[in-house]
Amino acid sequence: MRSLKLLLCISIGLFLGACVSQSVTPSAPQPSYPPPELSPTITSGGYPSPQPLTTQDGGGYPGPIEPATITWEIAKQLILEGGVLTIEQHADLNLYLALKDDRIFQTIEPMFDDVVRLIDQCGEKCKDTHVTNK
């Protein structure tokens, strides 16, 4: 009887050992989320580093367009040549000029509505120039 108990204990021990070794057997590595190539890099300040924004064709998002500042004299010349498509006039005398060639400029007019008088003076060349007040 004692040998039967011993045999039974050994059998159970071997069985449990086999079960434990199977549960500890390493399986295929599980992918981490997010994948390392998409994970943001953490900077020393603890914030993710900026990632470039790109479109599907690889081009980047240009961000806001900052207009170049020009003098009132240059703005007058551009308007009188008929190269300005739209003008945005602000109460603080700031003007934003969008040219027909897609360039954008900023200037300050000396007095409010100087740009309107200038367009009237320009005549036919400026007939397509549109002024808006902001």
LUMNU-646577 format. One record per residue: x, y, z of N, C-alpha, C in turn. Coordinates in steps of 0.02 Angstrom, whole numbers. Layout:
<pts>
+--------+--------+--------+--------+--------+--------+--------+--------+--------+
:    nxx :    nyy :    nzz :   caxx :   cayy :   cazz :    cxx :    cyy :    czz :
+--------+--------+--------+--------+--------+--------+--------+--------+--------+
:      X :      Y :      Z :      X :      Y :      Z :      X :      Y :      Z :
...
+--------+--------+--------+--------+--------+--------+--------+--------+--------+
</pts>
This chain:
<pts>
+--------+--------+--------+--------+--------+--------+--------+--------+--------+
:    nxx :    nyy :    nzz :   caxx :   cayy :   cazz :    cxx :    cyy :    czz :
+--------+--------+--------+--------+--------+--------+--------+--------+--------+
:     41 :    -59 :      0 :      0 :      0 :      0 :     44 :     63 :      0 :
:     95 :     58 :     40 :    140 :    115 :     44 :    173 :    129 :    -23 :
:    193 :     79 :    -59 :    224 :     87 :   -124 :    173 :    113 :   -175 :
:    111 :     95 :   -167 :     58 :    121 :   -211 :     49 :    196 :   -200 :
:     50 :    218 :   -137 :     45 :    289 :   -122 :    105 :    327 :   -150 :
:    164 :    296 :   -141 :    224 :    328 :   -166 :    222 :    334 :   -241 :
:    200 :    282 :   -275 :    193 :    283 :   -348 :    142 :    336 :   -370 :
:     87 :    340 :   -333 :     36 :    389 :   -349 :     62 :    461 :   -339 :
:     99 :    473 :   -286 :    127 :    539 :   -273 :    177 :    558 :   -327 :
:    219 :    510 :   -347 :    268 :    524 :   -399 :    232 :    539 :   -465 :
:    181 :    500 :   -480 :    143 :    512 :   -542 :    111 :    581 :   -542 :
:     81 :    598 :   -486 :     48 :    664 :   -481 :    101 :    719 :   -488 :
:    158 :    709 :   -455 :    211 :    759 :   -459 :    236 :    768 :   -530 :
:    245 :    713 :   -566 :    267 :    717 :   -636 :    214 :    752 :   -679 :
:    150 :    735 :   -665 :     96 :    765 :   -703 :     94 :    841 :   -692 :
:     98 :    861 :   -628 :     97 :    933 :   -612 :    158 :    968 :   -641 :
:    215 :    935 :   -638 :    275 :    965 :   -667 :    268 :    976 :   -741 :
:    236 :    929 :   -776 :    225 :    937 :   -847 :    177 :    994 :   -861 :
:    125 :   1000 :   -819 :     76 :   1054 :   -828 :    108 :   1122 :   -817 :
:    148 :   1127 :   -765 :    180 :   1190 :   -750 :    229 :   1208 :   -805 :
:    267 :   1160 :   -830 :    316 :   1177 :   -881 :    281 :   1197 :   -946 :
:    222 :   1170 :   -960 :    186 :   1190 :  -1020 :    158 :   1261 :  -1014 :
:    135 :   1279 :   -955 :    107 :   1346 :   -947 :    161 :   1400 :   -948 :
:    223 :   1382 :   -934 :    277 :   1430 :   -933 :    314 :   1433 :   -999 :
:    297 :   1386 :  -1043 :    330 :   1384 :  -1108 :    318 :   1450 :  -1144 :
:    373 :   1484 :  -1166 :    363 :   1548 :  -1200 :    328 :   1539 :  -1267 :
:    283 :   1584 :  -1280 :    247 :   1583 :  -1344 :    278 :   1636 :  -1389 :
:    249 :   1646 :  -1447 :    274 :   1696 :  -1494 :    269 :   1765 :  -1461 :
:    317 :   1809 :  -1474 :    313 :   1876 :  -1443 :    251 :   1913 :  -1465 :
:    219 :   1945 :  -1417 :    158 :   1984 :  -1430 :    178 :   2054 :  -1452 :
:    146 :   2082 :  -1503 :    163 :   2149 :  -1525 :    144 :   2200 :  -1472 :
:    186 :   2251 :  -1463 :    170 :   2304 :  -1416 :    128 :   2357 :  -1452 :
:     89 :   2395 :  -1415 :     48 :   2446 :  -1445 :     63 :   2512 :  -1411 :
:     73 :   2566 :  -1445 :     80 :   2571 :  -1518 :    147 :   2543 :  -1540 :
:    152 :   2524 :  -1604 :    216 :   2499 :  -1628 :    271 :   2550 :  -1617 :
:    333 :   2527 :  -1603 :    387 :   2574 :  -1587 :    397 :   2629 :  -1640 :
:    386 :   2613 :  -1704 :    397 :   2664 :  -1755 :    344 :   2719 :  -1754 :
:    287 :   2706 :  -1721 :    235 :   2757 :  -1716 :    233 :   2790 :  -1647 :
:    274 :   2766 :  -1600 :    273 :   2794 :  -1533 :    309 :   2860 :  -1533 :
:    281 :   2911 :  -1499 :    315 :   2976 :  -1496 :    376 :   2970 :  -1451 :
:    426 :   3009 :  -1467 :    487 :   3011 :  -1427 :    474 :   3059 :  -1369 :
:    491 :   3038 :  -1309 :    480 :   3081 :  -1250 :    543 :   3123 :  -1240 :
:    534 :   3188 :  -1235 :    590 :   3233 :  -1225 :    607 :   3236 :  -1151 :
:    661 :   3270 :  -1135 :    682 :   3274 :  -1065 :    631 :   3310 :  -1022 :
:    588 :   3351 :  -1051 :    537 :   3386 :  -1013 :    476 :   3344 :  -1000 :
:    474 :   3282 :  -1026 :    418 :   3238 :  -1014 :    363 :   3244 :  -1065 :
:    371 :   3286 :  -1116 :    321 :   3294 :  -1167 :    342 :   3258 :  -1230 :
:    295 :   3233 :  -1269 :    314 :   3202 :  -1332 :    346 :   3253 :  -1378 :
:    396 :   3230 :  -1414 :    428 :   3276 :  -1462 :    381 :   3286 :  -1520 :
:    383 :   3344 :  -1552 :    338 :   3357 :  -1608 :    352 :   3310 :  -1666 :
:    299 :   3285 :  -1695 :    305 :   3240 :  -1752 :    285 :   3279 :  -1814 :
:    321 :   3272 :  -1869 :    301 :   3309 :  -1929 :    234 :   3283 :  -1955 :
:    192 :   3328 :  -1975 :    128 :   3310 :  -2004 :    138 :   3302 :  -2079 :
:    121 :   3244 :  -2105 :    130 :   3232 :  -2176 :     65 :   3206 :  -2206 :
:     58 :   3218 :  -2269 :      0 :   3193 :  -2305 :     19 :   3126 :  -2335 :
:    -29 :   3091 :  -2365 :    -15 :   3025 :  -2393 :     37 :   3028 :  -2449 :
:     40 :   3084 :  -2485 :     88 :   3088 :  -2539 :    157 :   3111 :  -2514 :
:    165 :   3117 :  -2447 :    229 :   3134 :  -2419 :    239 :   3208 :  -2408 :
:    194 :   3249 :  -2432 :    201 :   3321 :  -2422 :    181 :   3341 :  -2352 :
:    209 :   3393 :  -2326 :    194 :   3415 :  -2258 :    139 :   3466 :  -2257 :
:    110 :   3476 :  -2199 :     60 :   3527 :  -2189 :     97 :   3594 :  -2182 :
:     82 :   3642 :  -2224 :    122 :   3703 :  -2223 :    112 :   3747 :  -2162 :
:     58 :   3738 :  -2126 :     47 :   3782 :  -2068 :     20 :   3849 :  -2089 :
:     12 :   3894 :  -2041 :    -15 :   3960 :  -2058 :     35 :   4000 :  -2099 :
:      8 :   4040 :  -2144 :     51 :   4081 :  -2187 :     59 :   4149 :  -2153 :
:    121 :   4167 :  -2141 :    136 :   4232 :  -2111 :    151 :   4281 :  -2168 :
:    111 :   4334 :  -2174 :    124 :   4381 :  -2229 :    187 :   4422 :  -2216 :
:    222 :   4437 :  -2270 :    281 :   4480 :  -2265 :    258 :   4552 :  -2255 :
:    294 :   4589 :  -2215 :    277 :   4659 :  -2203 :    312 :   4703 :  -2254 :
:    274 :   4748 :  -2284 :    301 :   4794 :  -2334 :    281 :   4865 :  -2313 :
:    313 :   4914 :  -2343 :    297 :   4984 :  -2328 :    233 :   5003 :  -2366 :
:    204 :   5058 :  -2344 :    144 :   5084 :  -2377 :    160 :   5103 :  -2449 :
:    219 :   5130 :  -2461 :    239 :   5151 :  -2529 :    242 :   5091 :  -2576 :
:    269 :   5035 :  -2554 :    271 :   4975 :  -2596 :    200 :   4948 :  -2606 :
:    159 :   4950 :  -2554 :     90 :   4927 :  -2561 :     52 :   4970 :  -2612 :
:     62 :   5035 :  -2610 :     31 :   5079 :  -2660 :     52 :   5060 :  -2730 :
:    116 :   5047 :  -2740 :    141 :   5028 :  -2806 :    109 :   4963 :  -2830 :
:    103 :   4914 :  -2786 :     72 :   4850 :  -2805 :     -1 :   4860 :  -2824 :
:    -36 :   4901 :  -2786 :   -107 :   4914 :  -2800 :   -115 :   4950 :  -2867 :
:    -76 :   5003 :  -2877 :    -81 :   5042 :  -2939 :    -61 :   5003 :  -3001 :
:    -20 :   4952 :  -2994 :     -2 :   4908 :  -3050 :    -58 :   4859 :  -3067 :
:   -108 :   4853 :  -3022 :   -164 :   4808 :  -3033 :   -150 :   4736 :  -3015 :
:    -98 :   4725 :  -2974 :    -79 :   4657 :  -2955 :   -112 :   4630 :  -2893 :
:   -156 :   4670 :  -2860 :   -187 :   4649 :  -2798 :   -257 :   4623 :  -2811 :
:   -271 :   4564 :  -2785 :   -337 :   4533 :  -2795 :   -385 :   4554 :  -2740 :
:   -364 :   4546 :  -2676 :   -407 :   4566 :  -2620 :   -366 :   4605 :  -2569 :
:   -401 :   4649 :  -2534 :   -371 :   4688 :  -2480 :   -417 :   4682 :  -2420 :
:   -387 :   4665 :  -2363 :   -424 :   4662 :  -2300 :   -403 :   4721 :  -2258 :
:   -450 :   4765 :  -2244 :   -436 :   4827 :  -2208 :   -462 :   4821 :  -2136 :
:   -418 :   4835 :  -2088 :   -436 :   4830 :  -2017 :   -441 :   4900 :  -1987 :
:   -481 :   4906 :  -1934 :   -491 :   4971 :  -1901 :   -427 :   4999 :  -1871 :
:   -378 :   4955 :  -1855 :   -314 :   4979 :  -1827 :   -264 :   4999 :  -1882 :
:   -289 :   5009 :  -1944 :   -251 :   5031 :  -2003 :   -207 :   4976 :  -2034 :
:   -211 :   4915 :  -2008 :   -175 :   4860 :  -2040 :   -211 :   4840 :  -2104 :
:   -172 :   4828 :  -2156 :   -198 :   4804 :  -2220 :   -165 :   4738 :  -2237 :
:   -203 :   4692 :  -2263 :   -176 :   4629 :  -2289 :   -193 :   4626 :  -2363 :
:   -142 :   4619 :  -2404 :   -151 :   4618 :  -2476 :   -136 :   4548 :  -2503 :
:   -184 :   4520 :  -2538 :   -174 :   4456 :  -2572 :   -166 :   4470 :  -2646 :
:   -107 :   4454 :  -2671 :    -92 :   4470 :  -2741 :   -118 :   4415 :  -2788 :
:   -122 :   4431 :  -2851 :   -147 :   4383 :  -2901 :    -99 :   4325 :  -2910 :
:    -36 :   4334 :  -2890 :     13 :   4279 :  -2895 :     18 :   4239 :  -2830 :
:    -31 :   4245 :  -2786 :    -38 :   4208 :  -2723 :      8 :   4231 :  -2666 :
:     44 :   4285 :  -2675 :     84 :   4311 :  -2620 :     38 :   4353 :  -2574 :
:     56 :   4356 :  -2510 :     17 :   4394 :  -2462 :     64 :   4442 :  -2426 :
:     42 :   4505 :  -2420 :     82 :   4556 :  -2387 :     40 :   4592 :  -2334 :
:     75 :   4621 :  -2287 :     43 :   4660 :  -2234 :     76 :   4729 :  -2234 :
:     36 :   4780 :  -2223 :     62 :   4848 :  -2217 :     15 :   4888 :  -2172 :
:     34 :   4949 :  -2160 :     -9 :   4995 :  -2121 :    -22 :   5056 :  -2164 :
:    -86 :   5072 :  -2172 :   -103 :   5132 :  -2211 :   -100 :   5193 :  -2166 :
:    -80 :   5250 :  -2193 :    -74 :   5310 :  -2151 :   -139 :   5332 :  -2119 :
:   -194 :   5331 :  -2159 :   -259 :   5351 :  -2134 :   -311 :   5301 :  -2158 :
:   -363 :   5292 :  -2117 :   -416 :   5244 :  -2136 :   -446 :   5264 :  -2203 :
:   -457 :   5215 :  -2245 :   -486 :   5221 :  -2312 :   -438 :   5252 :  -2363 :
:   -374 :   5261 :  -2347 :   -326 :   5281 :  -2397 :   -324 :   5230 :  -2454 :
:   -332 :   5167 :  -2437 :   -330 :   5115 :  -2488 :   -390 :   5119 :  -2535 :
:   -448 :   5139 :  -2509 :   -507 :   5146 :  -2551 :   -497 :   5204 :  -2600 :
:   -470 :   5258 :  -2576 :   -456 :   5316 :  -2620 :   -404 :   5296 :  -2673 :
:   -356 :   5256 :  -2654 :   -304 :   5234 :  -2700 :   -333 :   5190 :  -2755 :
:   -379 :   5147 :  -2738 :   -411 :   5103 :  -2788 :   -454 :   5145 :  -2836 :
:   -488 :   5195 :  -2809 :   -527 :   5240 :  -2852 :   -480 :   5276 :  -2901 :
:   -423 :   5298 :  -2877 :   -373 :   5332 :  -2918 :   -345 :   5284 :  -2971 :
:   -339 :   5222 :  -2955 :   -309 :   5172 :  -3000 :   -352 :   5161 :  -3062 :
:   -417 :   5162 :  -3053 :   -463 :   5155 :  -3110 :   -470 :   5084 :  -3137 :
:   -465 :   5077 :  -3203 :   -479 :   5014 :  -3237 :   -433 :   4956 :  -3215 :
:   -370 :   4971 :  -3200 :   -324 :   4918 :  -3179 :   -346 :   4884 :  -3115 :
:   -380 :   4920 :  -3072 :   -400 :   4895 :  -3006 :   -473 :   4874 :  -3003 :
:   -506 :   4866 :  -3060 :   -578 :   4851 :  -3059 :   -594 :   4784 :  -3026 :
:   -546 :   4736 :  -3026 :   -557 :   4670 :  -2996 :   -533 :   4666 :  -2924 :
:   -505 :   4720 :  -2897 :   -480 :   4720 :  -2828 :   -539 :   4727 :  -2781 :
:   -544 :   4681 :  -2734 :   -600 :   4680 :  -2686 :   -574 :   4699 :  -2616 :
:   -607 :   4748 :  -2584 :   -587 :   4771 :  -2518 :   -640 :   4749 :  -2468 :
:   -617 :   4719 :  -2412 :   -663 :   4701 :  -2358 :   -639 :   4736 :  -2294 :
:   -686 :   4755 :  -2252 :   -671 :   4786 :  -2188 :   -679 :   4735 :  -2132 :
:   -631 :   4733 :  -2088 :   -633 :   4687 :  -2031 :   -635 :   4725 :  -1966 :
+--------+--------+--------+--------+--------+--------+--------+--------+--------+
</pts>
